Amino acid sequence: MELREFKVAVPGKGIVEVSFMLHFNDHDNSASANEIKIHADFNSSLPHRPHLMLDEADGTWKFHVQHPVMKNNEVVVEEEFLNDGLNKEIIDHIMKIIDEAKVR
């Protein structure tokens, strides 16, 4: 397990810092990203602690987030997949790091 970090500069807005734990599985020579944390020094609407999941519907990696919302006086957890704009750029960078780790 290794801590990995990188920054993404967003022109005209600021910096997004991303950190995650890279887990290795020597049994099948795979790697995965867990404990993803995203922090921006501007109002980015990025998820702070997303999970990287494969969306079975279209076969792409996306951030999976859960939002508690009130419906009929009950707290309901809504799930959402994110893979647009800056989210996609961050996901692509994480996947590149995972792919490079598999070559080790």
C-alpha positions, 0 to 999 in steps of 0.5 A: 500500500502506498500513498499517491498524490498529485495536483491538477491546475485549473486555469483561472480557478486554482489547484485541486489536490488529490490523494489516495492509497494505491493497493497492490495485489501480488496474487494477480498483479493488480492494483486499485485506488482506495481512500480517495480524497479531493480538495480544491482551493476554490468552489469546485463541486468535486466530491471530497471522498469519492469511490472509484467504481466501474459503471457496468452500464457503459464499462467506464470508471467513474466516481461513485458518491452517495448523497443523503436527501430528505424525502417525505420526512425520511433521509434517503441515500441517493447514489450518483456516478460522476465522470464529466469535466474535471472528474474525468481528468482526475479519474484518468490520472488515477487510472494512469497511476494504477496502470503504471503500478501494474507494470512493476 
